[in-house]
Amino acid sequence: MGWLVVAILWWQSLGWPQVVGDTIIEQASAEPIFGERVLFQAHLRLTTPAQEVVLLIAPEGQPPLTVALMPAPDGQLTYNWELVGRRLTPFSHVTYWFQVRLADGKVVESPRYQFIYADDRFNWQFLEEAGIQVGWVEGDLTFGRAALQAAQNGLKSAQSLLDVEPPSPLQVYLYPDIQSLQSALNLSGTPWLAGHASPETGIVLVAISPGPDQVAEMERQIPHEIAHLLQYRLMGEAYGKLPLWLTEGMASLAELYPNPDYQRALDRAVQEDHLLALSSLCQAFPRESAAAFLAYAQSASFVRYLQERFGRSGLTTLTRAYQDGLGCEEGVQAGLGLSLAQLEREWLEDSLGVNPWRRAWRHLWPYVVLGALIMLPVLFNLRGSFPRHSHLPQKEEP
């Protein structure tokens, strides 16, 4: 009977409804209109007056929102939840329930209800295999099978970097274009963004349309976003402490078809001497498209260098170093025993063929010249202030 007691205690710990008298929430429903609103309705039947009625709404991976409700005279409860400007991950679960405080102070909870925030603007097709679900809008079954294959192989590639189990199920949704994806996420100002991973929900969203490059795009974007999910599974709430160059660089290593334009962007940046400092890529990437692309290219190259030098165990140690809340540069020192600046110099020289000292001199020499020009008048003035001594020969006595 011990297991039964444990089961009862576990059930109670979930916060499921406490039945007091015949207080009942009936006919609870949620009617979402994607990107606009969710209409919540229920009927409250009471034999004793209620002091308070609240609706709690908990999108997956987010803290619950509490809304005070005023029942109609017939006990009807209605709330219109506006979604404009609110970021909800498409196809994530939303849980909601009601709490009622009775006249005697007791709080009664309804059961937990749930709905899927599906993007019903499109007619989706679905495939599922071995714990991976794939949904797509445009394209035939061959397109869907290719996406599923990319997800399966991408998971293996990401796990070769981080030995972490994926969320179950792992969900991948392919939007037909970037505009559709960004409107689904309520994102703006990042026109280069073509993929998104929602670590809290285990959902990957990418923008890929049928065409001659579809497989290459799938093998690049899908593994990249899956790697982000594994990073979160490893780090938990400390995921946000990871430097952005590390998360994006590692995700780039998981890609089955690396972006061929990265090397061209690096070569051009080296030639024109406008590489970005890695310390500037710890918290955010530039918003301008070309600079953001260079940030991704540098991160991929730098983390590849770290992998080749320190191996998979080194990357794991580096990643875990940030679990204690260390800063960007402190985490590198703790995880790899070298400073970020030193590793950056060695990466520039070994991977990009850049002489870091010559590069530093190119940046510094204008300031050295300017300093010299400023100091010259000072030196001349100082020279003129010293007393002059006569060195004329003295006349000898006869």
C-alpha positions in Angstrom: 0.0 0.0 0.0 3.0 2.3 0.3 3.0 3.0 -3.4 -0.6 4.1 -3.1 0.1 6.6 -0.4 3.0 8.0 -2.5 0.8 8.2 -5.5 -1.9 10.1 -3.6 0.7 12.6 -2.1 2.1 13.1 -5.6 -1.3 13.7 -7.1 -2.1 16.3 -4.3 1.2 18.0 -4.9 0.2 18.8 -8.5 -2.5 21.2 -7.1 -5.5 19.5 -8.7 -8.9 20.6 -7.6 -10.0 20.5 -4.0 -13.7 19.6 -3.9 -15.5 21.7 -1.3 -19.3 21.2 -1.2 -20.6 21.2 -4.8 -18.6 24.2 -6.1 -18.0 23.3 -9.7 -16.4 24.9 -12.8 -18.3 23.6 -15.8 -18.0 23.9 -19.5 -14.5 25.3 -19.5 -13.3 26.2 -23.0 -10.6 28.1 -24.8 -11.0 29.4 -28.4 -7.8 30.7 -29.8 -7.5 32.9 -32.9 -3.9 32.7 -33.8 -2.0 36.0 -33.3 -5.1 37.8 -32.1 -6.8 36.5 -29.0 -8.0 33.6 -26.9 -11.5 33.5 -25.6 -11.8 31.7 -22.3 -15.2 30.7 -21.0 -16.6 28.6 -18.1 -19.6 28.4 -15.9 -19.4 28.7 -12.1 -21.9 26.9 -10.0 -21.9 27.9 -6.3 -24.1 27.1 -3.3 -22.1 29.6 -1.3 -21.0 33.1 -2.4 -17.5 33.5 -3.8 -15.1 36.2 -2.5 -12.8 36.0 -5.5 -12.5 34.2 -8.9 -9.3 34.2 -10.9 -8.2 32.6 -14.1 -4.6 31.4 -14.4 -3.0 31.1 -17.9 0.4 29.4 -18.2 2.0 29.3 -21.6 4.5 26.5 -21.9 7.8 27.6 -20.4 6.4 30.8 -18.9 5.1 31.8 -15.5 1.3 31.9 -15.1 -0.6 35.0 -15.7 -3.3 35.7 -13.1 -6.6 37.4 -14.2 -9.3 38.5 -11.8 -12.8 37.6 -13.1 -16.3 38.9 -12.3 -18.9 36.2 -12.7 -22.2 37.2 -14.5 -25.4 36.8 -12.4 -25.9 33.4 -14.0 -22.4 32.2 -13.1 -20.9 32.7 -16.6 -17.1 33.4 -16.7 -15.6 35.1 -19.8 -12.2 36.5 -20.5 -10.7 37.7 -23.8 -6.9 37.4 -23.8 -5.3 39.7 -26.3 -2.3 38.2 -28.0 -1.1 41.2 -30.1 2.5 41.9 -29.1 2.7 38.8 -27.0 5.2 36.1 -27.8 3.8 32.7 -27.8 5.6 29.8 -29.5 3.4 28.3 -32.3 2.3 24.8 -31.5 3.2 25.1 -27.8 0.8 24.1 -25.0 -1.1 26.6 -22.9 -2.4 25.4 -19.6 -5.2 27.3 -17.8 -7.3 26.7 -14.7 -9.6 28.6 -12.3 -9.3 29.4 -8.6 -12.3 30.3 -6.4 -12.0 31.7 -2.9 -15.2 30.9 -1.0 -16.9 32.9 1.7 -15.2 30.9 4.4 -11.7 31.6 2.9 -11.2 28.2 1.4 -9.6 28.2 -2.1 -10.9 25.7 -4.6 -9.1 24.9 -7.9 -10.6 23.6 -11.1 -8.9 20.9 -13.1 -6.0 22.0 -15.3 -7.1 22.4 -18.9 -4.9 22.7 -21.9 -4.9 23.6 -25.6 -2.3 23.7 -28.3 -1.6 27.2 -29.8 -1.6 25.9 -33.3 -0.9 28.2 -36.2 -4.1 27.5 -38.1 -3.4 30.1 -40.8 -2.0 27.3 -42.9 -2.9 23.8 -43.8 -0.2 21.7 -42.2 1.0 18.3 -43.2 2.7 16.0 -40.6 5.1 13.1 -40.2 6.3 11.4 -37.1 9.0 8.8 -36.5 11.2 7.8 -33.6 10.2 10.7 -31.3 10.5 13.4 -34.0 7.5 15.2 -35.4 7.8 17.3 -38.5 5.1 19.7 -39.9 5.3 21.6 -43.2 3.0 23.7 -45.3 4.3 23.7 -48.9 5.7 20.7 -50.7 4.9 17.0 -51.1 5.6 14.0 -49.0 9.1 13.8 -50.4 9.7 17.3 -49.0 8.4 16.2 -45.6 10.6 13.0 -45.6 13.6 15.1 -46.4 12.9 17.4 -43.4 12.4 14.4 -41.1 15.7 12.9 -42.3 17.5 16.2 -41.7 16.1 16.3 -38.2 17.2 12.8 -37.4 20.7 13.3 -38.8 20.9 16.8 -37.2 20.1 15.3 -33.8 22.9 12.8 -34.1 25.3 15.6 -35.2 24.3 17.9 -32.3 24.6 15.0 -29.8 28.2 14.4 -31.1 29.0 17.8 -29.6 26.8 17.5 -26.5 25.8 14.2 -25.0 22.2 15.3 -24.1 18.9 13.7 -24.6 16.4 15.7 -26.7 13.0 16.8 -25.6 10.3 14.3 -26.2 8.8 14.7 -28.7 11.2 16.8 -30.7 9.0 19.0 -32.9 10.1 20.7 -36.1 7.8 23.0 -38.2 8.8 24.4 -41.6 7.2 27.7 -42.6 7.1 28.6 -46.3 8.9 31.9 -46.0 10.7 34.2 -43.5 7.8 36.6 -43.3 5.4 33.9 -42.2 7.8 32.7 -39.5 8.5 36.1 -38.2 4.8 37.1 -38.1 4.1 33.8 -36.1 6.7 34.8 -33.6 5.8 38.5 -33.4 9.4 39.4 -34.3 10.5 42.4 -36.3 13.8 44.2 -37.0 15.7 41.0 -37.7 15.0 40.3 -41.4 17.9 37.8 -41.6 16.3 35.5 -39.0 15.2 32.3 -40.7 15.1 29.9 -37.8 14.1 29.8 -34.1 14.4 27.3 -31.3 12.1 27.5 -28.3 14.1 25.7 -25.6 11.4 25.7 -23.1 8.9 23.9 -25.4 11.2 21.7 -27.4 10.0 23.2 -30.7 12.0 24.2 -33.7 10.7 26.6 -36.3 12.5 27.3 -39.6 11.6 29.0 -42.9 12.3 26.7 -45.8 10.3 26.5 -49.1 10.4 23.7 -51.7 13.1 24.3 -54.3 16.5 23.2 -55.6 18.2 24.2 -52.3 15.7 22.7 -50.0 17.8 19.8 -48.7 20.9 22.0 -48.2 18.7 24.5 -46.2 17.2 21.7 -44.2 20.6 20.2 -43.4 21.8 23.6 -42.3 18.9 25.2 -40.4 17.3 22.2 -38.7 20.5 20.8 -37.0 21.5 24.3 -36.0 18.2 24.9 -34.0 18.3 21.3 -32.6 21.7 22.1 -31.1 20.2 25.1 -29.3 17.6 22.7 -27.7 20.4 20.4 -26.5 22.3 23.4 -25.1 19.3 24.3 -23.0 18.7 20.7 -21.9 22.3 20.7 -20.6 22.3 24.2 -19.0 18.7 24.7 -17.9 18.0 28.2 -16.6 21.8 29.0 -17.0 21.4 28.8 -20.7 21.1 32.5 -20.9 24.5 32.9 -19.3 26.3 31.3 -22.3 28.1 33.7 -24.5 26.3 34.2 -27.8 29.4 33.4 -29.8 29.5 30.0 -28.0 25.9 29.0 -28.5 25.8 30.1 -32.1 29.2 28.8 -32.9 28.5 25.4 -31.5 25.1 25.2 -33.3 26.9 26.0 -36.5 29.2 23.0 -35.9 26.1 20.8 -35.8 25.1 21.8 -39.3 25.2 19.0 -41.8 25.7 21.5 -44.6 27.8 24.4 -43.3 27.1 27.8 -44.8 29.5 28.2 -47.7 29.3 32.0 -47.5 30.8 32.1 -44.0 34.4 31.6 -45.3 33.9 34.3 -48.0 32.6 36.7 -45.3 35.7 35.9 -43.1 38.1 36.4 -46.0 36.6 39.7 -46.9 36.6 40.9 -43.3 40.3 39.9 -43.0 41.2 41.7 -46.2 39.3 44.8 -45.3 40.4 44.6 -41.6 36.9 44.8 -40.1 36.7 41.6 -38.0 34.5 42.0 -34.9 36.1 41.6 -31.5 34.8 38.4 -29.9 34.3 40.2 -26.6 31.7 42.3 -28.4 29.8 39.1 -29.3 29.2 37.8 -25.8 25.7 39.2 -25.2 24.3 40.3 -28.6 25.0 40.2 -32.3 24.7 43.3 -34.5 21.3 44.0 -35.9 22.5 45.0 -39.3 22.3 42.1 -41.7 25.9 42.1 -43.0 27.5 42.6 -39.5 25.2 39.9 -38.0 26.2 37.4 -40.8 29.9 38.1 -40.0 29.2 37.6 -36.3 27.8 34.1 -37.1 30.8 33.3 -39.4 33.3 34.4 -36.8 31.5 32.4 -34.0 31.5 29.3 -36.2 35.1 29.6 -37.0 36.2 30.3 -33.5 34.3 27.5 -31.9 35.5 25.1 -34.6 39.0 26.1 -33.6 38.2 25.4 -29.9 36.8 22.0 -30.8 39.9 21.0 -32.8 42.2 22.2 -30.0 40.3 21.0 -26.9 38.0 18.4 -28.3 34.4 17.5 -27.3 35.3 17.3 -23.7 36.8 20.8 -23.8 33.6 22.2 -25.3 31.5 20.5 -22.7 33.7 21.8 -19.9 33.6 25.3 -21.3 29.8 25.2 -21.6 29.4 23.9 -18.0 31.7 26.6 -16.7 28.9 29.1 -17.1 26.4 27.2 -14.9 27.8 29.1 -11.9 27.0 32.5 -13.5 30.5 33.4 -14.6 30.9 36.3 -17.1 31.8 35.8 -20.7 35.6 36.1 -20.3 35.7 34.5 -16.8 34.0 31.4 -18.1 36.6 30.9 -20.8 39.4 31.3 -18.3 37.7 28.8 -15.9 36.8 26.3 -18.6 39.9 26.3 -20.8 42.6 27.8 -18.6 43.3 30.6 -21.1 42.0 34.1 -21.6 39.5 34.9 -24.3 42.0 37.5 -25.7 44.8 35.0 -25.9 42.6 32.4 -27.6 41.3 35.0 -30.0 44.9 36.0 -31.0 45.8 32.3 -31.6 42.6 31.7 -33.6 43.3 34.7 -35.8 46.8 33.4 -36.5 46.1 29.7 -36.8 42.7 29.7 -38.6 42.6 33.0 -40.5 46.3 33.6 -41.1 46.2 37.0 -39.4 49.3 38.3 -37.6 47.6 39.7 -34.5 50.5 42.0 -33.6 50.6 43.5 -37.1 46.8 43.9 -37.0 47.1 45.6 -33.6 49.7 48.0 -35.0 47.5 48.9 -37.9 44.8 50.0 -35.5 47.2 51.8 -33.2 49.6 53.6 -35.5 47.2 56.5 -36.2 47.0 57.2 -32.5 50.8 56.9 -32.1 51.3 59.4 -34.9 48.6 61.7 -33.4 50.3 61.5 -30.0 53.6 62.3 -31.5 52.2 65.4 -33.2 50.7 66.5 -29.9 53.9 66.0 -28.0 56.3 67.7 -30.4 55.3 71.3 -29.4 55.6 70.3 -25.8 59.1 68.9 -26.3 60.2 72.1 -28.1 58.8 74.2 -25.4 60.6 72.2 -22.8 63.8 72.5 -24.7 63.5 76.2 -24.8 63.0 76.5 -21.1 66.4 75.0 -20.1 69.2 77.6 -19.3 71.8 77.9 -22.0 75.5 77.5 -21.2 78.3 79.4 -23.0 81.0 77.1 -24.4 83.3 80.0 -25.8 87.0 79.4 -25.2 88.4 81.6 -22.4 91.2 84.1 -23.1 94.6 82.9 -21.7 96.7 85.2 -19.5 100.0 86.3 -21.1 
